[in-house]
């Protein structure tokens, strides 16, 4: 259990933009997401993947699904830079 806690803390700290303690995904625009570091983008995509799971879905990280969703989100965001990230994710990731 300690290992998972340490890993989670490390991921949060690695994903944290300089000087920021929180990242408000509701305020994030597609252009900001596309300009994020690979590490930050990965953490955001992982969070989004979990957010869009159904409440009865098993707690499984499906890397293939995440990759497909990342491609769809990236494609949408590339053409809609001013769109909010959550609105974009609602269009391409929601069940």
C-alpha positions as CSV (number, residue, x, y, z in Angstrom):
1,X,0.0,0.0,0.0
2,X,2.8,2.4,0.8
3,X,4.3,1.9,-2.7
4,X,1.0,2.9,-4.3
5,X,0.7,6.0,-2.1
6,X,4.2,7.0,-3.0
7,X,3.6,6.4,-6.6
8,X,0.4,8.5,-6.6
9,X,2.2,11.3,-4.8
10,X,5.0,11.2,-7.3
11,X,2.6,11.3,-10.2
12,X,0.8,14.3,-8.8
13,X,4.0,16.2,-8.2
14,X,5.4,15.3,-11.6
15,X,2.2,16.5,-13.3
16,X,2.0,19.7,-11.3
17,X,2.8,22.8,-13.5
18,X,5.4,25.1,-12.0
19,X,4.0,27.1,-9.1
20,X,0.6,25.4,-9.2
21,X,-0.9,23.2,-6.6
22,X,-4.0,22.3,-8.6
23,X,-5.0,21.9,-12.2
24,X,-8.6,22.9,-13.0
25,X,-9.6,20.7,-15.9
26,X,-12.8,22.5,-16.2
27,X,-10.9,25.7,-17.1
28,X,-8.3,24.0,-19.4
29,X,-8.7,24.6,-23.1
30,X,-7.8,22.1,-25.8
31,X,-4.8,24.3,-26.9
32,X,-3.4,24.2,-23.3
33,X,-3.8,20.4,-23.2
34,X,-2.1,20.0,-26.6
35,X,0.8,22.2,-25.3
36,X,1.2,20.3,-22.1
37,X,4.3,18.2,-21.4
38,X,4.0,14.5,-22.2
39,X,4.0,13.7,-18.5
40,X,1.2,16.1,-17.8
41,X,-0.8,15.0,-20.8
42,X,-0.5,11.4,-19.6
43,X,-1.8,12.1,-16.1
44,X,-4.7,14.1,-17.6
45,X,-5.6,11.3,-20.0
46,X,-5.4,8.8,-17.2
47,X,-7.7,10.9,-15.0
48,X,-10.2,11.4,-17.9
49,X,-10.2,7.7,-18.7
50,X,-11.2,6.9,-15.1
51,X,-13.7,9.8,-15.0
52,X,-15.6,8.4,-18.0
53,X,-15.8,4.8,-16.7
54,X,-19.2,3.7,-15.7
55,X,-19.9,3.2,-12.0
56,X,-20.2,-0.6,-12.6
57,X,-17.1,-0.9,-14.8
58,X,-14.3,-2.9,-13.2
59,X,-11.3,-0.9,-11.9
60,X,-9.1,-1.9,-14.9
61,X,-6.7,0.4,-16.8
62,X,-7.3,-0.5,-20.5
63,X,-4.3,1.0,-22.3
64,X,-5.8,0.2,-25.7
65,X,-8.9,2.2,-24.9
66,X,-6.9,5.0,-23.4
67,X,-4.8,5.1,-26.5
68,X,-7.9,5.3,-28.8
69,X,-9.5,7.9,-26.6
70,X,-6.2,10.0,-26.6
71,X,-6.1,9.9,-30.4
72,X,-9.8,11.0,-30.7
73,X,-9.3,13.7,-28.1
74,X,-6.1,14.9,-29.7
75,X,-7.7,15.0,-33.2
76,X,-10.7,16.9,-31.8
77,X,-8.6,19.4,-29.9
78,X,-6.3,20.0,-32.9
79,X,-9.3,21.4,-34.8
80,X,-10.9,23.1,-31.8
81,X,-8.2,24.8,-29.7
82,X,-10.6,27.2,-28.0
83,X,-12.9,24.4,-26.8
84,X,-12.8,23.4,-23.1
85,X,-11.1,20.1,-22.5
86,X,-14.0,18.6,-20.6
87,X,-16.4,19.6,-23.3
88,X,-14.1,18.0,-25.9
89,X,-13.8,14.9,-23.8
90,X,-17.6,14.8,-23.4
91,X,-17.8,14.6,-27.2
92,X,-15.3,11.9,-27.8
93,X,-14.9,9.9,-24.6
94,X,-18.4,9.8,-23.0
95,X,-20.2,6.5,-23.3
